[in-house]
Amino acid sequence: MLQRAYGEDCLSRTQCHEWCQRFKSGRTSIEDDPKSGRPSTSMDDDCVEKVLAVIRQNISRVETVNKEFYLNVLKRLRAAVRRKMPEA
């Protein structure tokens, strides 16, 4: 019945059983559980500006900006981050 009502947006049978068990065990929220592991990084305006500054420093007016250029910039950026934050 759920598949007929919701089509592709329907939860799988396994997911439905998991959610039913969660609510039977006392869960009251439909929010996702917090994820474990490495936290995601924020791409705020300051972070974007810093990356753009690195790119601008490494580009000349005659250089073509292509995938090889970006790959080279990202490698240098990663090396700079690792020098400043070796644990990252």
C-alpha positions in Angstrom: 0.0 0.0 0.0 2.8 2.4 0.8 4.5 1.8 -2.6 1.2 2.5 -4.4 0.7 5.7 -2.4 4.3 7.0 -2.4 5.9 5.4 -5.5 9.7 5.8 -5.6 9.7 8.0 -2.5 8.6 5.0 -0.4 10.9 3.6 2.3 12.0 0.0 1.7 10.5 -2.8 3.7 13.6 -3.1 5.8 13.6 0.7 6.6 9.9 0.5 7.5 10.7 -2.3 10.0 13.7 -0.4 11.5 11.6 2.8 12.0 8.7 0.8 13.6 11.2 -0.9 16.0 12.7 2.5 16.9 9.3 4.0 17.8 8.2 0.8 19.6 11.4 1.2 21.8 10.4 4.7 22.8 11.9 7.0 20.1 9.8 10.2 19.7 11.8 12.1 17.1 11.9 11.6 13.3 15.3 13.4 13.1 18.3 11.4 11.9 20.7 10.1 14.5 24.0 12.0 14.6 26.6 10.5 12.4 29.9 9.3 13.8 33.3 9.8 12.3 35.0 12.9 10.8 32.9 16.0 11.0 32.1 17.7 7.7 33.9 21.0 6.9 32.0 24.2 6.4 32.3 26.1 3.2 31.6 29.6 4.5 32.5 32.7 2.7 35.9 33.1 4.4 36.9 29.6 3.4 35.9 30.1 -0.2 37.8 33.4 -0.3 40.9 31.7 1.0 40.8 29.1 -1.7 40.1 31.7 -4.4 43.1 33.7 -3.1 45.4 30.6 -3.5 44.0 30.1 -7.1 44.6 33.7 -8.0 48.2 33.6 -6.7 48.9 30.6 -8.9 47.4 31.8 -12.2 49.0 33.9 -14.8 47.1 35.8 -17.4 48.3 33.6 -20.3 47.7 30.2 -18.5 44.8 28.1 -19.5 42.5 27.1 -16.6 41.7 23.5 -17.2 41.5 20.3 -15.1 45.3 19.9 -15.0 45.6 23.5 -13.6 43.0 22.8 -10.9 44.6 19.5 -10.0 48.0 21.2 -9.5 46.4 24.0 -7.4 44.6 21.4 -5.3 47.7 19.4 -4.7 49.6 22.5 -3.6 46.6 23.5 -1.4 46.6 20.1 0.2 50.3 20.3 0.9 49.9 23.7 2.5 47.1 22.4 4.7 49.1 19.4 5.8 52.1 21.6 6.7 49.8 23.8 8.9 47.6 21.0 10.2 49.6 17.7 10.2 46.9 15.8 12.0 44.3 16.5 9.2 
